[in-house]
Amino acid sequence: MIDLLVAGGGPAGLAAAITAARAGMDTVVVEPRAAPIDKACGEGIMPGGVAALRALGVSPRGRDLHGIGYLDDGRSVRAAFRDGPGLGVRRTELHAALHRRAVELGVRVVPGRAGDVRQDDDGVSLGTTGLRARWLVAADGLHSPLRRELGLDRPGRGPRRYGLRRHYRIAPWSDFVEVHWSRHAEAYVTPVGDRLVGVAVLSADRRTYAQHLDAFPALAGVLDGRDAGPVRGAGPLRQGARSRRAGRVLLVGDAAGYVDALTGEGVALAVATAGAAVGCLAAGRPQDYPRHWARLTRRHRLLTEGLLRAARCPSGSRLIVAAAHRAPDVFAAVVHALR
């Protein structure tokens, strides 16, 4: 029997494995895909997320980000990060750096799909892998099969939002993340290399990437004719969980529930919740984890829900940018609150 099984080798799962290995726990990660793993995401890591990764001994290559700007057709407002730079980093580079660190610490990564959870007073096993451990961390993503299998899935409320991402071969024109707002979507422009930017679109409207980009004519004009990579998608983004614990299984990262990618805090929250889960296990207090999860994610959930409600109102996007433009100090405080 090993100490910890981690189902899912994305950022949350690898962060849990790294934390556990550093605590002296014998850890195995079960992941069906070969590293590095790509995924549709904004690829911008907030300063708190950069600090959390460095605390794990992980420093992926990327491009420094110095703040966030909101833009619509007529207004713009920017706010700089106060606690050092964030990082624009390709998802594949982030995953490769986490994977290297986990292996360096002695974590075993084995191919396989997590399922058929069986647990008793002494341990938990994944029947599909033949592995048994004292504890299981479920980090198997937004549409977590383990969350469903354990009866913890809760239907998301509100509009179903989706994300699409594409890379463009062009020199970044800003060291800020730009969030372009339209009536039906937001476009997130993140520098991720010296001649590469990622453009992610979030919306409740099911349109093609090109159709979404047409809603941002100034941005579309800059990108027109540039070499572009494939479009990757994800969603629906909102996912709920009835609990973050089921016996010897703890849910972390997106598997534990997700509101939206609007604030760009996914990596920071993945690392934080993974660390809290392992900390509770190491202390022999798994029952404390749901409370820690609620505390760690509360500010993010409140801020994201508030922005989503505002954006759903008629002309809501214009009101958001206008309000930020009229009160730049308030906007700067909100940006500073992002992890």
Sequence and secondary structure as in RCSB ss.txt:
>XXXX:A:sequence
MIDLLVAGGGPAGLAAAITAARAGMDTVVVEPRAAPIDKACGEGIMPGGVAALRALGVSPRGRDLHGIGYLDDGR
SVRAAFRDGPGLGVRRTELHAALHRRAVELGVRVVPGRAGDVRQDDDGVSLGTTGLRARWLVAADGLHSPLRREL
GLDRPGRGPRRYGLRRHYRIAPWSDFVEVHWSRHAEAYVTPVGDRLVGVAVLSADRRTYAQHLDAFPALAGVLDG
RDAGPVRGAGPLRQGARSRRAGRVLLVGDAAGYVDALTGEGVALAVATAGAAVGCLAAGRPQDYPRHWARLTRRH
RLLTEGLLRAARCPSGSRLIVAAAHRAPDVFAAVVHALR
>XXXX:A:secstr
 EEEEEE  SHHHHHHHHHHHHTT  EEEE SS SS       EE HHHHHHHHHTT     EEE EEEEE SS 
EEEEE SSS EEE  HHHHHHHHHHHHHHTT EEE      EEE SS EEETTTTEEEEEEEE   TT HHHHHT
T EE   S   EEEEEEE S  S SSEEEEE SSEEEEEEEEETTEEEEEEEESS   HHHHHTT HHHHHHHTT
  B   EEE    BEES SEETTEEE GGGG B  STT  HHHHHHHHHHHHHHHHHTT GGGHHHHHHHHHHHH
HHHHHHHHHHHHSTTHHHHHHHHHHH HHHHHHHHHH  
